[in-house]
Amino acid sequence: MSTSGNAEIILAEPRGFCAGVDRAIDIVEHALEKFGAPIYVRHEIVHNTHVVADLRARGAIFIEDLNDVPPDATLVFSAHGVPKEVEHEAQRRGFKVFDATCPLVTKVHVEVAKLHKEGYEFIMIGHKGHPEVEGTMGQLPSGIHLVEDAEDVLTVQPEQTDKLAVVTQTTLSVDDAAEIMAAVKARFPKVREPKQQDICYATQNRQDAIKLLSPQVDVVIVVGSPTSSNSNRLRDVAAKYGTPSYMVDHADELQADWLQGKSRIGLTAGASAPDILVQQVITRLREMGAVSVRTLAGIQETVKFPLPKGLRHD
């Protein structure tokens, strides 16, 4: 036994899959069902090891370079979105393309295109190298400047400041994004803020839930893969509240010393982590001494995004 003798598991609500992730996985599954294997997917469809391995076993082939896709293949763009040049290359090559970009990411792309036509440059708040950031910045050939923290804001050099707008990666920490946004507004007082907060509803809800959970528990476990930005942010938020927090890709990664003497174990999952992984972690925690499970009251998400034409059931 690792936990205290009567340890309780307390589940955050909401947790796990969001509507954009559900839709992206459904697109690959429907494409496999309709067209047969293999289906090519540019980048991991979502950032979760379990999901990617499951789809790979069923015939999905994950690639980064369109040169690895044979002629006449079916190609799916990941939930993170792709640069315009990737869209254009896929069209030139004649692939059958299904776009699994999260509609909330697409909203950012549409806003960038609209404001660009009006002469705007952009500051993008996000993490360098993240595929969503690459996709959004790749909507334009130039004129989008990436900042990762408040210090970056001090050195960014747009060509003009009369028409300057901010967009953000959708999976950031709400608090971190607000801090960077404040720095942008301090340096560029006339900057145009997003009409609606670019950080997605699911990221916001999961971070709000972890803020509620963290002060009530002795340790927080976040189920999510290392590549998942929103899962990493959940762990960061818990840590900011002074609660020891750890992220696991699967139940086998749980470590006994994290739980030693702990009587209240908080558990949540990133937006790309399936519930089966949460259930496996609960089973393992019970084996390690936890005796009960309860769920905190929280927002019940009802958002659904439709599948693209060509994959919808009649």
C-alpha positions in Angstrom: 0.0 0.0 0.0 1.3 3.4 -1.0 -1.5 5.8 -0.1 -2.9 6.5 3.4 -5.2 3.7 4.5 -8.4 5.4 3.5 -7.4 7.4 0.5 -10.0 9.0 -1.7 -9.8 9.7 -5.5 -11.4 13.0 -6.4 -12.2 13.5 -10.1 -12.2 16.9 -11.8 -15.2 17.7 -14.0 -14.9 18.2 -16.9 -11.9 16.1 -17.9 -10.8 14.2 -20.9 -12.0 14.4 -24.5 -13.3 17.6 -25.9 -15.6 18.0 -29.0 -12.7 18.9 -31.3 -10.7 15.7 -30.3 -13.9 13.6 -30.6 -14.5 14.9 -34.1 -10.9 14.4 -35.2 -10.8 10.8 -34.1 -14.2 10.2 -35.6 -12.9 11.5 -39.0 -10.1 9.0 -39.1 -12.3 6.1 -37.9 -15.0 7.0 -40.5 -12.4 7.3 -43.3 -11.0 3.9 -42.4 -14.5 2.5 -42.4 -15.5 4.1 -45.7 -12.3 3.9 -47.8 -10.3 1.1 -46.1 -6.8 1.1 -44.8 -4.4 2.8 -45.2 -5.5 6.3 -44.4 -2.7 8.8 -44.2 -2.8 11.4 -41.4 -0.5 14.5 -41.4 0.9 14.6 -37.8 -0.6 12.8 -34.8 -4.3 13.3 -35.1 -4.3 14.4 -31.5 -1.5 14.4 -29.0 -2.1 11.1 -27.2 0.0 8.0 -27.4 -2.8 5.6 -26.8 -5.1 7.1 -29.4 -2.4 7.2 -32.1 -1.3 3.6 -31.4 -4.9 2.4 -31.6 -5.5 4.1 -35.0 -2.2 3.0 -36.3 -3.1 -0.6 -35.5 -6.4 -0.1 -37.5 -4.6 1.2 -40.6 -3.8 4.8 -40.1 -0.3 5.9 -41.2 1.0 9.1 -39.5 3.3 11.2 -41.6 4.9 14.7 -41.4 5.9 15.1 -45.0 3.4 14.8 -47.9 6.2 13.2 -49.9 5.4 10.1 -47.9 1.8 9.9 -49.2 1.3 7.9 -52.4 -0.8 9.2 -55.3 -4.6 9.0 -55.0 -4.4 8.4 -51.2 -6.9 9.6 -48.6 -5.3 12.2 -46.3 -6.5 13.6 -43.0 -5.2 16.9 -41.5 -4.7 16.7 -37.7 -6.8 18.5 -35.2 -4.1 21.1 -34.8 -4.5 22.6 -38.3 -2.0 23.0 -41.2 -0.2 25.8 -42.9 -1.7 27.0 -46.2 1.2 25.6 -48.2 0.4 22.1 -47.0 -3.3 22.6 -48.0 -2.2 23.8 -51.5 0.3 20.9 -51.9 -2.3 18.3 -51.0 -4.6 19.9 -53.6 -1.9 19.9 -56.3 -1.2 16.2 -55.6 -4.9 15.3 -55.9 -5.3 13.6 -52.5 -8.8 13.0 -51.1 -8.5 15.3 -48.1 -10.5 15.4 -44.9 -9.7 18.3 -42.6 -9.9 17.4 -38.9 -8.7 20.8 -37.8 -10.7 21.7 -34.6 -13.3 24.3 -35.6 -12.1 26.6 -32.8 -8.6 26.6 -34.4 -10.3 27.2 -37.8 -12.0 30.2 -36.3 -8.6 31.7 -35.5 -7.4 31.0 -39.1 -10.5 32.7 -40.5 -9.9 35.8 -38.3 -6.3 35.9 -39.4 -7.3 35.8 -43.1 -10.0 38.5 -42.6 -7.8 40.9 -40.8 -4.8 40.3 -43.1 -7.0 41.6 -45.9 -7.6 44.8 -43.9 -3.8 45.3 -43.6 -3.2 43.9 -40.1 0.0 42.3 -38.7 -0.3 39.8 -35.9 1.3 38.9 -32.6 0.7 35.2 -31.8 0.9 34.0 -28.2 1.9 30.4 -28.3 4.6 27.7 -28.0 7.3 27.6 -30.8 7.2 24.3 -32.7 3.7 23.3 -31.6 1.8 22.2 -34.7 -1.2 24.5 -34.0 1.2 27.5 -33.9 2.9 26.4 -37.1 -0.6 26.0 -38.7 -1.8 29.4 -37.7 1.4 31.2 -38.5 1.4 29.4 -41.8 -1.9 31.0 -42.9 0.2 33.9 -44.1 3.6 34.2 -45.8 4.7 36.8 -43.3 3.4 39.3 -40.8 2.8 37.0 -37.8 5.2 37.4 -34.9 5.4 34.7 -32.2 5.8 35.5 -28.5 6.1 32.8 -25.9 6.3 35.0 -22.8 6.3 38.6 -21.6 10.0 39.0 -22.3 9.4 38.2 -26.0 6.9 41.0 -26.2 9.7 43.5 -25.4 11.7 42.5 -28.5 9.1 41.8 -31.1 9.4 44.2 -34.1 6.2 44.5 -36.2 6.6 46.7 -39.3 3.8 49.0 -38.2 1.7 49.3 -35.1 -1.4 51.1 -36.4 -3.0 47.8 -37.4 -1.8 45.1 -35.0 -3.9 42.2 -33.7 -3.3 39.4 -31.2 -4.2 35.7 -31.7 -3.4 32.9 -29.3 -2.8 29.1 -29.4 -6.0 27.6 -28.1 -4.5 25.2 -25.5 -2.5 27.7 -23.5 -2.8 28.4 -19.8 -5.5 31.0 -19.4 -3.5 32.8 -16.7 -0.2 32.8 -18.7 -2.0 34.0 -21.8 -3.6 36.9 -19.8 -0.2 37.9 -18.4 1.4 38.0 -21.9 -1.6 39.8 -23.3 -1.2 42.5 -20.6 2.5 42.9 -21.7 1.4 43.2 -25.4 -1.2 45.9 -24.5 1.3 47.8 -22.3 3.7 48.0 -25.3 1.1 48.4 -28.1 -1.9 50.2 -26.5 -3.8 50.2 -29.8 -3.5 46.5 -30.4 -6.7 44.7 -31.4 -7.6 41.9 -29.0 -9.5 38.8 -30.1 -13.3 39.4 -30.4 -13.7 36.2 -28.3 -11.0 34.6 -26.2 -9.0 32.3 -28.5 -8.3 29.9 -25.7 -10.9 27.2 -26.3 -13.9 26.5 -24.1 -12.6 23.0 -23.2 -9.1 24.2 -22.2 -10.8 27.0 -20.1 -13.2 24.5 -18.4 -10.5 22.0 -17.6 -8.2 24.6 -16.1 -11.1 26.1 -14.1 -11.9 22.5 -12.8 -8.2 22.0 -11.8 -8.2 25.3 -9.9 -11.2 24.1 -8.0 -9.7 20.6 -7.4 -6.2 21.5 -6.4 -6.8 23.2 -3.1 -8.9 20.2 -2.0 -6.4 17.4 -2.5 -2.9 16.4 -1.4 -1.6 15.5 -4.9 -2.9 15.9 -8.5 -2.5 13.3 -11.3 -3.0 14.5 -14.8 -3.6 11.8 -17.5 -2.0 13.0 -20.7 0.9 12.5 -23.1 4.1 14.6 -22.9 3.3 16.2 -26.3 -0.1 17.4 -25.2 0.1 21.1 -24.5 -3.3 21.3 -22.7 -2.3 18.4 -20.4 1.0 20.0 -19.5 -0.9 23.2 -18.7 -3.2 21.3 -16.3 -0.2 20.1 -14.4 1.3 23.6 -14.4 -1.9 25.1 -13.0 -2.1 22.6 -10.2 1.5 23.2 -9.3 0.8 27.0 -9.1 -1.7 26.2 -6.4 1.1 24.6 -4.4 -0.2 21.1 -4.9 2.3 18.4 -6.0 1.3 17.4 -9.5 2.4 14.7 -11.9 1.5 13.7 -15.5 1.2 10.1 -16.6 0.7 8.7 -20.1 -0.8 5.5 -18.7 -1.4 3.8 -15.3 2.0 2.0 -15.2 3.8 5.4 -14.8 2.2 6.0 -11.4 4.9 6.0 -8.7 4.3 4.9 -5.2 6.4 7.8 -3.6 4.0 10.4 -5.2 1.2 8.9 -3.1 2.9 8.1 0.1 0.7 9.2 3.0 -1.7 11.1 0.7 -5.4 10.8 1.6 -6.9 12.8 -1.1 -5.8 12.2 -4.7 -7.0 14.6 -7.4 -7.4 13.1 -10.9 -8.0 14.8 -14.2 -7.2 14.2 -17.9 -6.2 16.5 -20.8 -8.6 17.1 -23.7 -6.9 14.4 -25.9 -6.8 11.7 -23.2 -9.5 9.0 -23.6 -11.6 7.9 -20.6 -10.2 4.3 -20.7 -6.9 5.7 -19.5 -8.5 7.5 -16.6 -10.3 4.2 -15.6 -7.0 2.3 -15.7 -5.4 4.9 -13.5 -8.3 4.6 -11.0 -7.9 0.8 -11.0 -4.2 1.2 -10.3 -4.8 3.7 -7.6 -7.2 1.3 -5.9 -4.5 -1.4 -6.1 -2.1 1.1 -4.4 -4.6 1.7 -1.5 -7.3 4.2 -2.6 -10.7 3.0 -1.3 -13.3 5.4 -2.8 -13.9 7.7 -5.8 -16.1 10.8 -6.1 -16.5 13.5 -8.8 -16.5 17.2 -8.1 -19.5 19.1 -9.4 -18.6 20.9 -12.7 -19.6 22.1 -16.1 -21.3 19.5 -18.3 -20.1 20.0 -21.8 -22.6 19.5 -24.6 -20.7 20.9 -27.6 -20.7 18.7 -30.7 -19.0 19.4 -34.0 -20.3 17.8 -37.3 -18.2 15.6 -39.5 -17.1 16.9 -42.9 -19.1 16.2 -46.0 -18.3 12.8 -47.4 -18.0 11.1 -44.1 -21.4 11.8 -42.5 -23.8 9.0 -42.2 -27.0 9.5 -44.1 
